[in-house]
């Protein structure tokens, strides 16, 4: 890929194996990127839509240039220019030049070349040359030295995914804390528990909300456990993992430079051939994201059920009203925040299926389908992060307890007979329950009428601390 001529102020002509093409003169990308723009109009989302990926690509190019210069492979002035161009990208410049669609054929080659061309052309300017004058600094020969798309692309995906997951962890922990605060706020409110959507034994509303905090805490641990797999990189593998066209010390030194630049706990895979073809780390992480999605969706279903009504449902909690709910029914307010989180969860579950198929479809020494893995993974991480943030601030922190409704349902329930089992026996308890169902009387009143227990003992047995945690039967 070398410049043929500068045609005018509007375009420059570049050459590749397919021939000459006019590239917009002001563009920092080149002919390979131009063809990719034309070939892959798929999602409408360029790689610049995911700044973490652009940042990762720049970090890798900087690390490679420093390593190549250190090993005597790259001229010091070229190295300096490549590093300077890469640092500008890290500062947020030139991101708009990363224009290739995220889903693409070629196993990510177009993404890698987009980075090579942008950095090369900016480096040329820093050296006092024009964009496209690749005889002075070349995208492949200099910026891509000692690299292949097959090690650059998966490494960049891992760096970007790791950073996205760190943000997701922050939001998960914050939502967990919000549920903990609600659990403390609701700790003394006794209510009816439910199994299979039927009345069950008593619990506190605080116990119900603390359960959600515990569920989130478990998923925080699972996500943290999965992240070390994403930190194992194959940089230095080049084409298939044999390290062809690299210095014997390149893989070790480029990792050291990348760790210093990116600040992440990266490790070189013990077998680069395996690491170049195996997408198991993405499958593992996606499975954890699916688990997170399934569980947060279950929590949102519960919030919708508990807030259902306001007159004809359960109505034990009130979700914040964030918008009008109907274009035809005045006054209706819907649980729109839990609903949108449910939909994100469904998307993540579908993304996991895509990632699984794409990982399975790799043949021999390379997986050509990493672009759709990247697309699916980035969407899962980004949308979950946004969903957790929205759920916390637009819903959970504003939840209130409808204590009068909770007391009404509790007083009408027959679940108290379970707490009375150790004192009046299963048979008497069954008879009391049946009478309560037929007559609508309270269990408390029926037990007194039958002389099965005194009011004093009933009051002691039916205290919240007696019914919502283990306790030896009173004598």
Secondary structure as UniProt FT lines:
FT   STRAND          3..5
FT   STRAND          11..16
FT   TURN            17..18
FT   STRAND          19..24
FT   TURN            25..26
FT   HELIX           31..39
FT   HELIX           47..49
FT   HELIX           51..70
FT   TURN            71..72
FT   HELIX           76..90
FT   TURN            91..94
FT   HELIX           95..97
FT   TURN            107..108
FT   HELIX           109..126
FT   TURN            127..128
FT   TURN            131..132
FT   TURN            134..136
FT   HELIX           139..143
FT   TURN            144..146
FT   HELIX           149..185
FT   TURN            186..188
FT   STRAND          190..195
FT   TURN            196..197
FT   STRAND          198..204
FT   HELIX           205..230
FT   STRAND          232..233
FT   TURN            235..236
FT   TURN            238..240
FT   TURN            244..245
FT   TURN            248..249
FT   HELIX           250..262
FT   STRAND          267..268
FT   HELIX           272..277
FT   HELIX           280..306
FT   STRAND          317..318
FT   TURN            330..331
FT   HELIX           336..360
FT   TURN            364..365
FT   TURN            368..369
FT   HELIX           370..394
FT   HELIX           396..398
FT   STRAND          400..401
FT   HELIX           403..412
FT   HELIX           416..439
FT   HELIX           443..449
FT   TURN            450..451
FT   HELIX           455..461
FT   HELIX           464..467
//
